[in-house]
Amino acid sequence: MHFEINKEALKAGKNVISEKPLSLTYAEAKELTELSKKHNVYNAVNFNYRQYPIVQEMRNNIKEGKLGNINIIFGHYLQDWLLYDTDYNWRIDSEKGGKSRAVADIGSHWCDLAQYVSGLKVEEVFANIKVVYPVRKKPKNRVETFTNKMERVVDYEEINVDTEDCATILLRFENGAVGNLIVSQVSAGHKNDLFIEVNGSNKSMSWYQEKANELFVGYRDKANEILLKDPALMSKDSLSYSYLPGGHIEGWSEGMKNMFRNFYTCVLQRGNATDYSFATFEDGMEEMKIVEAILESSKQQKWIKL
Ligand SMILES: NC(=O)c1ccc[n+]([C@@H]2O[C@H](COP(=O)([O-])OP(=O)(O)OC[C@H]3O[C@@H](n4cnc5c(N)ncnc54)[C@H](O)[C@@H]3O)[C@@H](O)[C@H]2O)c1
């Protein structure tokens, strides 16, 4: 649906914010990106994790070279809402959600975040994907995402599933840094457990989305630190992403607000999109390339270059 709707909006000369992933295929994403260039309109993909205050702090530290050379980037994005074979959602149907599910839906968030905070592009992937339930029980009544299906008695039909529930992925980044990522929608107890760690030659930094206000800073030669989100303690460039004093939690809602604020500011100022921190259609297109490379790698069981 993103593809058709975005396409019509672009053709009408509108600036567009699209939900992620940008489309079902790389080819569609490329078409949208080209169309947005042709119509010279602003475009964004809602990879909102970029917009958290602590993520900005992490990125700014890396950008200023404080971590040193980046050697390793690793993490996970784990959920549990599809843990049982009785869990069903439109995302499971490859006609509606695309050939990739867990990787395209949440792995794309992690890959965008990894590339954004490190400033490094993924160059190569080696993946192993798994469909935990090749057959799921689809309720005959409609179910919205993340609702508690346990409470309902439903009539269901058995359907074949060809989209992955989980994946393990090795990564190589453009500077030679290595990485790995675990993506899952069947990990009990994990809700939106996105974690990312970057190991540099001077120090490490890591962040849990579910502890959005804490930045871990790891040292070899002195005690580690945890920076609690606090405008008084953050670097100048991260400040505009935080609205509240230290001790008041900021997270998903502020990230979303920042995403829209930055897009609208860019449009109103007729700015250069790359200066406003949101993901563009070009980034969304790159994500689709990564998703397709991951599927291909798992199929061929070898490294795939992007
Ligand atoms: N950026 C993020 O962090 C984030 C988080 C969650 C979801 N998403 C994205 O948001 C999108 C929606 O996901 P969701 O989990 O909210 O799905 P959902 O199934 O919970 O909700 C989709 C809604 O769209 C409505 N709908 C379906 N067809 C429609 C139509 N033709 N016209 C009008 N309304 C229609 C449905 O009734 C439903 O209320 C997806 O693209 C998903 O990837 C992004």
Ligand as a Chemical Component Dictionary entry (heavy atoms), coordinates in Angstrom:
data_LIG
# 
_chem_comp.id                   LIG 
_chem_comp.type                 NON-POLYMER 
_chem_comp.pdbx_formal_charge   0 
_chem_comp.three_letter_code    LIG 
# 
loop_
_chem_comp_atom.comp_id 
_chem_comp_atom.atom_id 
_chem_comp_atom.alt_atom_id 
_chem_comp_atom.type_symbol 
_chem_comp_atom.charge 
_chem_comp_atom.model_Cartn_x 
_chem_comp_atom.model_Cartn_y 
_chem_comp_atom.model_Cartn_z 
_chem_comp_atom.pdbx_ordinal 
LIG N1  N1  N 0  7.981  3.682  12.463 1  
LIG C1  C1  C 0  7.599  2.815  13.386 2  
LIG O1  O1  O 0  8.216  2.712  14.441 3  
LIG C2  C2  C 0  6.410  1.920  13.128 4  
LIG C3  C3  C 0  5.829  1.211  14.172 5  
LIG C4  C4  C 0  4.727  0.394  13.892 6  
LIG C5  C5  C 0  4.251  0.296  12.604 7  
LIG N2  N2  N 1  4.853  0.987  11.611 8  
LIG C6  C6  C 0  4.360  0.910  10.222 9  
LIG O2  O2  O 0  3.042  1.442  10.198 10 
LIG C7  C7  C 0  2.243  0.751  9.231  11 
LIG C8  C8  C 0  0.999  0.205  9.885  12 
LIG O3  O3  O 0  1.368  -0.775 10.844 13 
LIG P1  P1  P 0  0.430  -1.136 12.087 14 
LIG O4  O4  O 0  1.189  -2.043 12.958 15 
LIG O5  O5  O -1 -0.095 0.131  12.672 16 
LIG O6  O6  O 0  -0.712 -1.946 11.363 17 
LIG P2  P2  P 0  -2.161 -2.280 11.946 18 
LIG O7  O7  O 0  -2.620 -3.474 11.209 19 
LIG O8  O8  O 0  -2.178 -2.296 13.437 20 
LIG O9  O9  O 0  -2.995 -1.006 11.544 21 
LIG C9  C9  C 0  -3.275 -0.708 10.199 22 
LIG C10 C10 C 0  -4.535 0.129  10.167 23 
LIG O10 O10 O 0  -4.805 0.514  8.828  24 
LIG C11 C11 C 0  -6.191 0.353  8.576  25 
LIG N3  N3  N 0  -6.366 0.131  7.130  26 
LIG C12 C12 C 0  -6.128 -0.985 6.421  27 
LIG N4  N4  N 0  -6.422 -0.808 5.135  28 
LIG C13 C13 C 0  -6.872 0.460  5.006  29 
LIG C14 C14 C 0  -7.324 1.264  3.913  30 
LIG N5  N5  N 0  -7.390 0.760  2.685  31 
LIG N6  N6  N 0  -7.703 2.534  4.176  32 
LIG C15 C15 C 0  -7.639 3.045  5.437  33 
LIG N7  N7  N 0  -7.212 2.344  6.493  34 
LIG C16 C16 C 0  -6.829 1.078  6.302  35 
LIG C17 C17 C 0  -6.583 -0.845 9.402  36 
LIG O11 O11 O 0  -7.968 -0.834 9.667  37 
LIG C18 C18 C 0  -5.756 -0.637 10.665 38 
LIG O12 O12 O 0  -6.432 0.144  11.623 39 
LIG C19 C19 C 0  3.141  -0.320 8.648  40 
LIG O13 O13 O 0  3.692  0.147  7.476  41 
LIG C20 C20 C 0  4.249  -0.500 9.685  42 
LIG O14 O14 O 0  5.459  -0.976 9.109  43 
LIG C21 C21 C 0  5.909  1.808  11.867 44 
# 
loop_
_chem_comp_bond.comp_id 
_chem_comp_bond.atom_id_1 
_chem_comp_bond.atom_id_2 
_chem_comp_bond.value_order 
_chem_comp_bond.pdbx_ordinal 
LIG N1  C1  SING 1  
LIG C1  O1  DOUB 2  
LIG C1  C2  SING 3  
LIG C2  C3  SING 4  
LIG C2  C21 DOUB 5  
LIG C3  C4  DOUB 6  
LIG C4  C5  SING 7  
LIG C5  N2  DOUB 8  
LIG N2  C6  SING 9  
LIG N2  C21 SING 10 
LIG C6  O2  SING 11 
LIG C6  C20 SING 12 
LIG O2  C7  SING 13 
LIG C7  C8  SING 14 
LIG C7  C19 SING 15 
LIG C8  O3  SING 16 
LIG O3  P1  SING 17 
LIG P1  O4  DOUB 18 
LIG P1  O5  SING 19 
LIG P1  O6  SING 20 
LIG O6  P2  SING 21 
LIG P2  O7  DOUB 22 
LIG P2  O8  SING 23 
LIG P2  O9  SING 24 
LIG O9  C9  SING 25 
LIG C9  C10 SING 26 
LIG C10 O10 SING 27 
LIG C10 C18 SING 28 
LIG O10 C11 SING 29 
LIG C11 N3  SING 30 
LIG C11 C17 SING 31 
LIG N3  C12 SING 32 
LIG N3  C16 SING 33 
LIG C12 N4  DOUB 34 
LIG N4  C13 SING 35 
LIG C13 C14 SING 36 
LIG C13 C16 DOUB 37 
LIG C14 N5  SING 38 
LIG C14 N6  DOUB 39 
LIG N6  C15 SING 40 
LIG C15 N7  DOUB 41 
LIG N7  C16 SING 42 
LIG C17 O11 SING 43 
LIG C17 C18 SING 44 
LIG C18 O12 SING 45 
LIG C19 O13 SING 46 
LIG C19 C20 SING 47 
LIG C20 O14 SING 48 
# 
